[in-house]
Amino acid sequence: MLVLVIIQNLGNFFVDYKGHLVGARMERDMRSELFSHMQKLSFSFYDQEKTGQLMSRITNDLLLLSELYHHGPEDYIKYLVRFIGAFAILFFINAPLTIAVFCFLPLLGAFTLYFNKVLNQALRRNKERIGDINSQVEDSLSGIRVVKSFANENVEIEKFNRENNRFLDSRKETYKAEAYFYNGVETLLQLITITVIIFGSTKIVNNEIDLADLITFLMYINFMIEPIQRLTHMSTQFQEGVTGFQRFMEIMNLKPVIENSPNAIIFDEVQGKIEFKDVSFQYDENLDHILVNISLHVQPGEYVALVGASGAGKTTLCSLIPRFYDVTDGELLLDGINIRDIDLHSLRNAIGIVQQDVYLFAGTVIENIRYGNPTASEEEIITAAKHAYAHDFIMSLPNGYHTEIGQRGVKLSGGQKQRLSIARVFLKNPSILILDEATSALDNESETFIKESLESLAKGRTTIVIAHRLSTIRNAGRILVLTDEGITEQGTHDELLTNGGVYKQLYSKQFE
């Protein structure tokens, strides 16, 4: 007897542990698959989504799936077998009474289907609301320095509480639906028992059934009702898992807007010749065109500057080169090949981008520079840092290249962060360089360092500079003036000033 107890407990332990482990591994694999798929989605997807909502889909939505995977099939099969077995025995004891009970089942089924649909909608809203909370938290904490500089802590608390209360409201609706569902099912089950008692009593009076059979029938009714009660209370767990899986599949079914074409070309070496042929672009078919019929030729190694009023499309134009977006009309060629026919990884490996808003990852200095080339040695990283005039300030940090810089590099100054981003591009060693207003937010001392490192970086590379501060591009080989009408002027700094057009107006405004 003791041996049987030990065997039973060991078996239960194995089933419980291994079952949960299998569920957890499936959850892990789905989370990994979802994150990998998100990495492939295009900018146009992220332009429309909130980071907190996406985080919620990766984390919260999949949490209950492991429980459903482990307990769901086992429990549903077990209770279904018990229900069918009890129903068969009831039919054997007394067929007319069983048929009377059966009349309630279609009503019970319709009621269950309806409220499962209601629960599904309510639980989806819960997941959306918790995603809104995540978005609010991410937004507030990412901008905590702005919050504190404006002393707007109470504003953020109010915004958070608003989202938190919306989540509470959605939970109320869920609990209300659960209460209606559970109590409705319980009422129908009680009506089944009452019907059996009334119907059975009339049969006893008419000597069509004896009391013992009725009592036996009632006992088996309880055996039939218990699985229904259990399955009813599993509905929330089931719908939690289903809604999580539905939201998982919503993302998985999205295809990247930007994908490799069949037989995409992989570059061995990029010369850096860029051609825009009557290129037009709009972010959405319902929005106005940002660029219209742009034609532009940039020769390998040429240093070109883009200037123009804010909103003219300078950054948009440069975003088309690494194919962050596809052109709406026209062609964009790299070394004479349409970039749609070039392998995305090969294309983007050939392009280095230095932006005004530098993004550094949590971690050490060396990890952030190595992002430009994950296989680079420490010696190569130090060389890149020296080229970017970053080595001296890095060595002054507490742990040099192994200093933790905090989330988004909060422990560094703006100029230091910019130099790390330039070192990252040096390490990448691209053929084409895009500088997106890389010095516009820096102080004079930092700007001097950055200008020297950028000039060093641009040597021998096709370089396109987006500039608001026109003093930084006087030495550009060619300056293009971009307006709502397209490229309206081009030439050297002196030529454009002599022409007295839009460039001269922009230049004069900055130096009035």
Steps between C-alpha positions, in 0.01 A plus 500: 500500500779739597683417177189589297469834684865579425459404133184712474666806655809463283275472194302810602823691562635402159177593318465831688864606458554380145157619386564853625853492357372403154246785518769746609728391215219550249440846647873577473512383139195708406645807671829451318318449169292815555804713586692366199205581274476853643866554411408437135205740486546828318515859626144560376376248759687666788384844387145393592566300820580585860802332656306416819228322302759287321675422829166386642448262208843344555471469879149510651304347213696177503520450878184288534559298186733258680227420754250446220742277309567291811153471656272569202517178293528278808207657687271540200544136395458378859178696563359421156550126556335525843206692352446250216536205739249644749257582217521141366432354846205738547356387168540138608322566834206690352483617139197736531656685795828525312324646195336758730848592627633509143246771409695742721833435329441704179393795717806450720723476193360819342533685832861382537596597144349847540676575828830355379482756221424775755790381719732494200422863418530606865837327544632651176409843638687411820812423299466822301457702820803343669688580178386863539636498856833364375508771232434771757768366736754469217420851376518658845817327620680553168432871537555520877756781462250710306231418757717619787632804317142623457400380850218305336509189718133550587409526132665163435334347806164624374564354153605169654197490729273567203637195317497298821132583556419406141659163571289468816186579298587227250557256788158590639342410167689169502387414853143597413506270196650220713232547767218488244655196335577296812168574668305446178658158451441417867133597465456277195670211681269546798202502262622165365498354853157651575363363171630152583341513846162620368499272197628207707242556773214478249647175369521361856133590551419323172718202604721551194816526710587408856659731758837321495538559125410867543759543776759321285405722208542812713843379615613457140349836412751646747776302326389655169460852643842515670701492172275776362568712811874436472506584130298816568757622750778415254345730240686806627834318488414369155403844368807660661712257302294540183513881506874490566544264205277716279707810576816295440372394158395857411868596501627174352262536204641844416748491216786751484430774248870501411625154400770352281399434143556149359867451408600824675851618414768485770774761458863400536605863476299822480635795300244745640331643191144608587231595248146624561292479181171694519448375856176584678410388851207512741481327838141393441272501198261729690773757572663761278826423321811601694723474193390554139702411188842527665792435267850497647840352418768457767838375381717255701694686769307824448414720801146635459304717742120522519343819632147632514220604729373261764255254346646527150582127500876492559494217755234317299717511189794353691276231654432366152868420434530218761146400393334574831208586272437417135457779249141554388596581141822512303826313559782519752824344378821408680797437271249478213283235668146562626521472879186280496719235334779524760514276806385710798780386730759568231348842425484618860846365579632741237337804663597674823260746665586758766189666637434802717310289754757240597369171635735310728409168657524418869839340554864598475684738269670216316171316445344809344791563264514131407138532381648634175676167443413219746807296398752784554795451733571732792797643312276590203250662737771715660624604155146603401464699823826682431383592150181640658700703756331297773794304643619769742164558668433124510827441686401769752187300594518286819543169315609628161346303215321274749311783672123456524335798329142448620172480311538691171841625615364728773838514675663669200476851358345570162838542335635179654198302380538644152868402487411143601245486220766621255747240632231241436479608134882507469499139617232413245714657225218564249536622141215749538457743787183687600539776760158611622555838675767333710636823654188718529444445873860520624695769680797664326768288666320174426423617146869555432583141598202362308579699184857371501388140548228533233746646250731210570210256463383651169836463323469265202130435559188617321362740759160666526465760775169640625570836661304777669811693600624612162841600638585130532470426126695783337761253380251254350576406141137562409206646690143405406208722603185295558160671507139393454563524126797261511869580453484864397869595524836327505860610498784595734452734795644798312304428182168481685567822689580671170175371343299673774231231522348294780840400639606861541172575682556207738862602554411865562235405759756301698756780503280806546 
